[in-house]
Amino acid sequence: MTPEERRQFVRDHRTAVFGYSRRQDGPAMTALYYLVEGDDILVSTMRARGKTAAVRRDPKVSLCVLDEKWPPTYLNVYCDAVVEDDPAAGADLLFKILGVMAGRPLSEDARPDVEEMARREERVVLRLRPYATFATPPRHVENEADLVGLTHGTSASVPWDD
Protein backbone atom coordinates (compact mmCIF):
# COMPACT_ATOMS: atom_id res chain seq x y z
CA MET A 1 0.00 0.00 0.00
CA THR A 2 1.12 3.52 -0.68
CA PRO A 3 1.05 6.10 2.13
CA GLU A 4 -2.14 7.60 0.66
CA GLU A 5 -3.79 4.16 0.40
CA ARG A 6 -2.96 3.52 4.07
CA ARG A 7 -4.45 6.85 5.13
CA GLN A 8 -7.54 6.24 2.99
CA PHE A 9 -8.04 2.78 4.49
CA VAL A 10 -7.96 4.27 8.00
CA ARG A 11 -10.32 7.13 6.98
CA ASP A 12 -12.77 4.73 5.30
CA HIS A 13 -13.28 2.49 8.34
CA ARG A 14 -14.50 2.98 11.89
CA THR A 15 -13.58 -0.02 14.01
CA ALA A 16 -10.25 -1.24 15.28
CA VAL A 17 -8.55 -3.36 17.89
CA PHE A 18 -6.43 -1.18 20.18
CA GLY A 19 -3.32 -2.87 21.55
CA TYR A 20 -1.16 -1.70 24.41
CA SER A 21 1.33 -3.11 26.88
CA ARG A 22 0.25 -4.14 30.35
CA ARG A 23 2.37 -4.24 33.47
CA GLN A 24 1.80 -8.00 33.65
CA ASP A 25 0.31 -10.82 31.58
CA GLY A 26 1.25 -9.65 28.09
CA PRO A 27 -0.44 -7.18 25.74
CA ALA A 28 -4.04 -6.06 26.11
CA MET A 29 -6.43 -5.56 23.23
CA THR A 30 -9.82 -3.93 23.04
CA ALA A 31 -12.24 -3.37 20.17
CA LEU A 32 -13.32 0.24 19.67
CA TYR A 33 -14.58 2.92 17.33
CA TYR A 34 -12.33 5.81 16.29
CA LEU A 35 -12.25 9.04 14.28
CA VAL A 36 -9.57 10.56 12.09
CA GLU A 37 -8.56 14.21 12.48
CA GLY A 38 -5.92 15.24 9.96
CA ASP A 39 -3.22 12.58 10.29
CA ASP A 40 -4.20 11.74 13.89
CA ILE A 41 -6.50 8.95 15.03
CA LEU A 42 -8.76 9.84 17.98
CA VAL A 43 -10.11 7.39 20.55
CA SER A 44 -12.60 8.20 23.30
CA THR A 45 -12.15 6.49 26.64
CA MET A 46 -12.59 7.09 30.36
CA ARG A 47 -9.86 8.55 32.55
CA ALA A 48 -10.04 5.48 34.83
CA ARG A 49 -9.75 2.87 32.06
CA GLY A 50 -6.67 0.77 31.41
CA LYS A 51 -6.05 2.35 28.01
CA THR A 52 -5.52 5.75 29.63
CA ALA A 53 -3.15 4.42 32.28
CA ALA A 54 -1.23 2.41 29.69
CA VAL A 55 -0.73 5.41 27.38
CA ARG A 56 0.49 7.52 30.30
CA ARG A 57 2.96 4.74 31.18
CA ASP A 58 4.08 3.86 27.64
CA PRO A 59 2.87 5.89 24.63
CA LYS A 60 3.65 3.16 22.07
CA VAL A 61 0.36 1.56 20.99
CA SER A 62 -0.97 -0.34 18.01
CA LEU A 63 -4.25 -0.19 16.19
CA CYS A 64 -5.51 -2.97 13.95
CA VAL A 65 -7.99 -1.14 11.72
CA LEU A 66 -10.71 -3.52 10.55
CA ASP A 67 -12.80 -3.61 7.41
CA GLU A 68 -16.37 -4.36 8.45
CA LYS A 69 -17.09 -6.37 5.27
CA TRP A 70 -16.40 -10.07 4.65
CA PRO A 71 -13.81 -11.27 3.85
CA PRO A 72 -12.06 -9.12 6.46
CA THR A 73 -9.20 -6.87 5.52
CA TYR A 74 -7.09 -5.02 8.05
CA LEU A 75 -4.20 -2.66 8.50
CA ASN A 76 -1.95 -2.61 11.57
CA VAL A 77 -0.85 0.89 12.51
CA TYR A 78 1.80 1.68 15.13
CA CYS A 79 1.33 4.98 16.93
CA ASP A 80 2.66 7.31 19.57
CA ALA A 81 -0.26 8.22 21.81
CA VAL A 82 -1.00 11.04 24.21
CA VAL A 83 -3.86 11.60 26.65
CA GLU A 84 -5.75 14.87 26.28
CA ASP A 85 -7.63 15.71 29.49
CA ASP A 86 -9.75 18.63 28.24
CA PRO A 87 -13.36 17.85 29.29
CA ALA A 88 -14.86 19.80 26.37
CA ALA A 89 -12.74 17.87 23.85
CA GLY A 90 -13.65 14.59 25.56
CA ALA A 91 -17.37 15.40 25.32
CA ASP A 92 -17.12 16.52 21.69
CA LEU A 93 -15.26 13.38 20.64
CA LEU A 94 -17.75 11.15 22.48
CA PHE A 95 -20.61 12.93 20.65
CA LYS A 96 -18.93 12.25 17.29
CA ILE A 97 -18.01 8.64 18.16
CA LEU A 98 -21.61 7.90 19.17
CA GLY A 99 -22.61 9.16 15.74
CA VAL A 100 -20.10 6.78 14.15
CA MET A 101 -21.61 3.95 16.20
CA ALA A 102 -25.12 4.98 15.08
CA GLY A 103 -24.02 5.12 11.44
CA ARG A 104 -25.12 8.76 11.17
CA PRO A 105 -24.42 12.08 12.90
CA LEU A 106 -26.40 12.52 16.10
CA SER A 107 -28.90 15.34 16.40
CA GLU A 108 -27.54 18.41 18.19
CA ASP A 109 -30.52 17.95 20.54
CA ALA A 110 -28.63 14.97 22.01
CA ARG A 111 -25.47 16.98 22.77
CA PRO A 112 -26.44 17.99 26.36
CA ASP A 113 -27.09 14.34 27.28
CA VAL A 114 -23.77 13.28 25.76
CA GLU A 115 -21.94 16.11 27.53
CA GLU A 116 -23.43 14.96 30.85
CA MET A 117 -22.39 11.37 30.12
CA ALA A 118 -18.86 12.53 29.25
CA ARG A 119 -18.65 14.54 32.48
CA ARG A 120 -19.94 11.64 34.58
CA GLU A 121 -17.59 9.14 32.92
CA GLU A 122 -14.62 11.55 32.92
CA ARG A 123 -14.02 11.10 29.21
CA VAL A 124 -10.59 11.83 27.73
CA VAL A 125 -9.19 11.80 24.22
CA LEU A 126 -6.41 9.46 23.18
CA ARG A 127 -4.62 11.10 20.26
CA LEU A 128 -2.69 8.54 18.20
CA ARG A 129 -0.01 9.70 15.78
CA PRO A 130 0.90 6.94 13.31
CA TYR A 131 4.58 6.35 12.64
CA ALA A 132 4.67 2.87 11.05
CA THR A 133 2.47 0.13 9.68
CA PHE A 134 2.68 -3.62 9.21
CA ALA A 135 0.51 -4.94 6.45
CA THR A 136 0.36 -8.25 4.70
CA PRO A 137 -2.43 -8.07 2.14
CA PRO A 138 -4.97 -10.78 2.95
CA ARG A 139 -5.28 -13.74 0.62
CA HIS A 140 -8.97 -14.59 0.55
CA VAL A 141 -10.39 -18.04 -0.14
CA GLU A 142 -14.03 -18.10 -1.12
CA ASN A 143 -13.93 -21.38 -3.05
CA GLU A 144 -11.54 -24.10 -4.16
CA ALA A 145 -10.55 -22.22 -7.34
CA ASP A 146 -8.98 -19.55 -5.11
CA LEU A 147 -6.42 -22.11 -3.93
CA VAL A 148 -4.72 -22.23 -7.34
CA GLY A 149 -1.52 -20.21 -7.03
CA LEU A 150 -2.34 -19.10 -3.47
CA THR A 151 0.77 -18.03 -1.61
CA HIS A 152 1.47 -16.33 1.68
CA GLY A 153 4.41 -14.06 2.17
CA THR A 154 5.96 -12.16 4.99
CA SER A 155 5.80 -8.48 5.68
CA ALA A 156 7.78 -6.00 7.69
CA SER A 157 7.14 -2.74 9.45
CA VAL A 158 7.35 0.23 7.11
CA PRO A 159 7.26 3.93 7.95
CA TRP A 160 3.76 5.45 7.84
CA ASP A 161 4.90 8.11 5.36
CA ASP A 162 6.87 5.84 2.97
RAPEWO-V149400 format. One record per helix or strand of 3 or more residues. SS is the DSSP state (a for helix, b for strand). FROM is the first residue (numbers start at 1). LEN is the number of residues. Records with the same first field share a line. If there is no record, write none. Layout:
SS: FROM-LEN / FROM-LEN
//
This chain:
a: 3-10 / 50-8 / 87-16 / 108-14 / 144-4
b: 15-6 / 28-6 / 35-3 / 40-7 / 60-7 / 74-11 / 123-12 / 157-3
//
